């Protein structure tokens, strides 16, 4: 965006000066840097599994924070995870180990539920291909106003945005005012993004969506953006804790994550193929084909 919209949008954002002592333990992982809150002291990081955590009694700000309670239990998450990895012969064995599966963590992800208005003028260049030798260009100007409500974004940069967006849309009618009694055996994974980062994240998403809709309505063969004058204003943010089950697996110096929405059960996992497993399966298939070919040749 070519307009500085950050100067006056934070007037309506919740004031963070009221601190409530919820009697929770704050734990910081020295391995991954995650900050977690729990009713009980954590012996290891619920996000990455490291035992390098530092605990301290904390007073955390939960004023104007909402929570969506868990509707799925850990057994549901483990069953879903097993279905995705257990019977796939080319998935590395580390994904299938009992110790890996049992490390699935029950968490609340610090998130933001945002409302905003996006307006302004855009210019697209439309091109009609009349024949092979000539092109006609048309300047298409649109003045638009878009209102976006309940735009959900994760406050934590460690969570992949596209994965989060795919599973974390919830029923916002289930929003409850924060109460530590909802935590039970779960922890809160705090975000590492500040107010300005979150606003930028939301505005980029809204601008991309808006330009896509405008572009789709430009009635020419091809079209490209000439000028973007969309400006964000009236930004409002509500802090929301989203229930998820998280399982991190480290394989071949890379991290792979399983995520399940603790309210509606939507889930996904990014996986890789094991080199050894792939070689074994390939040999078995080759051996089976060779055996079938040999039997056919022998009996015919």
N, C-alpha and C positions, 0 to 999 in steps of 0.2 A: 504494500500500500504506500502511496506517495504522500499521505497525510499523517501528521503526528496526532494520534487520537488518545495518547496515554495521559495527557496533561490533566484532564478533568473527569475521567470516567470512574474514579475510585471513591467519589463522594458517597455513593450509595452502598459501598461494600461494607460488610459487617466490621465493626470496631473490635479489634482483638485485645482490648485492654482488660476485659473481665476474665480473671483466672479462677477456675474452679478446681479445688483439690478433690480428685476422685479416688485417691488412695491407690493409684496404679503404679506399677513399676515401669520405668523407662529403661530400655535396653538398647545400646548401640553396638552394632557389629563392626569390629575393626577390620573384618575381611572384606565385606561388601559395602559397608557404610550405612546400612539400613538402620532406621530408628523405629523401634517397636514398643508398643505399650501393652501391658498384660496385667491381669490381676495377681499373677504369681511371678516369681523370679524365673527368668528363662535361663536354662543351662546352655542352650545353643540357639543360633539364629534360625527362626522359623522360615526365613526366606531362602538362605543359601545353605543352611545346615552346618555352618561353622560354629565351633565351640568358643571362638574368641569374641565373647560378648562382655560388655561392661554395664552393670546395672546400678541404678540409683533411684531413690524415691523421688517422684516428680509430682508437680502440680501442673496439669495440662489444661489448655483452654478448650472446652467443649461447648461454650456458649454458642447458640445459634447453629449447632451441628445436629444433623439428622442421621438416622440409621435405618437400614433395611434389614430386618431380622432374617436369619437363616431358615429356609424351609426344607433344605436337603441336609442329610447327615453325612458323616465321613464315610460310612459304608457305601452310600450311594456314589460318592466320588471315586472310591477305590474300585468298585464294581465297574464303573464307566471307564476308568483308566485301564483296567485289565482287559476290557473288551477291545480297546484300541491297540494294545501292544502284545498281549500274552500269546496269541496264536499266530502272529506274523513271524514266519521263520527267518526273515532277513533283518529283523530289528535286533540290535546288539543286546546281549544278555544282561548288561547292566540295567537296562530299562525294566527287566522282568524280575530282578532280584527282590526277595521278600523285604530286605532292608530298605530298598529304594521305594517300594510301594508303600511301606508303613510310614515313610517320611512325609507323606502328604499332609500339608498344614492347613488349618482352618484359620482364615484371616478376614479382617475387614480392611479394604483398600481405601485410603483417604482419596476422595474424589471431589469434583466440583460440578454442581448442576447449575447451568447458567442460562440466563435470559438476556437477549440483546436485540438491538435494532441496527440494521445495516441499510444505508441509503446512499444515493449519489448517482452520478452519470457515468456511463461506460460507452466506449466507442469500439465497434468491431468493424473490420474491413471484410466485406463480403465479395467473393469473386465468383463470377459465372463463366464457365468455359463454353463459349458459344461454338467455337470450332478449334481446330488445331493451331491456328496462327494468331488468334486474337483473344484477349481477355478483357472483360469489363469489371471495374472495381466500384464497389458501392460502400459508402460510409454509413453505417447503421448506428445511430445514437439512441440510447435508452436511458431514461431517468426512472429509477426503481426505488422501492422501499420494501425491505424484507424484515419481518419479525421472526426471530427464532426463540422458541421456548424449550426448556428442559434439554439443553445441549449438555451431554455428560462427557466429561474428560477426566482422565486419571491425573492426580497430582504428582505421580511418581514417574521419573524419567526411566527407571529400570524396567518398567512394564511396557512391552511393545504396544504402541498406540493402536495399530490395526487389529491386533489380537484382542485387546481390551474392548474396542468398539464392537467387535463381532459378538462377544458374549455378554457384555455387561449392561445392555439395555434392560431396565427393570420396570416393574409395575410401581410407578411413583405414588400410587394411592396407598402403598404400604409404608410410606415414610413415617417414622416415629421420631419423637424427640429423643436425643441421646440419653441413654441410661446405661450405666456400667453393668447392670444386671443382664443386659443382652450379651455381654462378652462371654460369660461362662468359660469354656475351654479354648476360646479363640483369642487372637491377638490383633492389634491394630498396626498396620504397616503405614507409616506416615509418608507423606510426599516430600520431595526435595525441590519442588518448584515453588517460586515465590509468586506473589500476586500478578506481577507484570508478565512473568512467563506463562501463567495460566491464561491471562487475557490474550496474549499473542497466539497461544495455541488455539483458543476458541475462535479468534478472529480469522486466523488462517483457514480453519475448517469452514467457517461461514462464508468467507470470500470465495474459496474454491467451489463450494456448493452453489453459490449465487451466480458466479460467472458461468458455471456449467449450465444452469437453467437458462440464463440469458443467451448463451451461445446456441443452445438447442432451438431457440425460437428465432434465430436469424435465418431467414429463408433464402439462402444462397448455396451454391454447390460446395464451396469451401469458405471457411471464415477463420479469421485470426484476430486476437485482441489487439486493438490499437492503443487504447488508453483506459486505465482503470481508475475511476474516481470514487470508488466505494469507500465510505467512512463509517466506522463503528461508533455507536454511542449508546447511552442508556444501558450500560453493562451492569448486570446484577448477578451475584454469585451466592449460591447456597452450598455450604459444606455438607457432604453426604458420605457416609461410610457404606461401601458396597461389599456384600458378603461373597467371598470366593474361597475355593480350595486351590492351593498352589503346590506344585511339585516341581522342583528343579533337578535336572539330571545333567551331570558333567560327563561328557564323553569326547575323547580325542581333543582335549583342551578347548572345547566349546560347551556352552550351556544350552540346554533344551528345556523348555517349560511346558508343563501341563496346567491349564486353567479351567476351572469349572465354576459357573455362576451358582452361588449357594442358595439363590432364590428359585430360579426357574430350571436349573440343571443343564443349561447350554454349556458346551465344553469344546475345547480344541487342544491340540498338542502339536508342536513342531518336532518332527522326527528325522532321523537319518538312517541310512543303511549301514550295517556292519560289514566291513571288508571280509572278515573271516566267515561270517554267516552267509554272505552273498556267494563266496567261493564254494562253500559246502553245498548250498542249494543248487548252484550251477553244475557242480560235479554230479550231484544226485540226479538232476534232470538229464544231463548228458548220459549218465549210466543207464537210466531208464529207457531213453530213446535207443541207445545202443543195444540194450537187451531185447527190446521189442523188434528192432530191425533184424537182430540175429535169429530170433525165434521165427519171424516171418520167412526169412531166407532158408532156414533149416527145414521147416515143415512144408514149404511150397516146392 
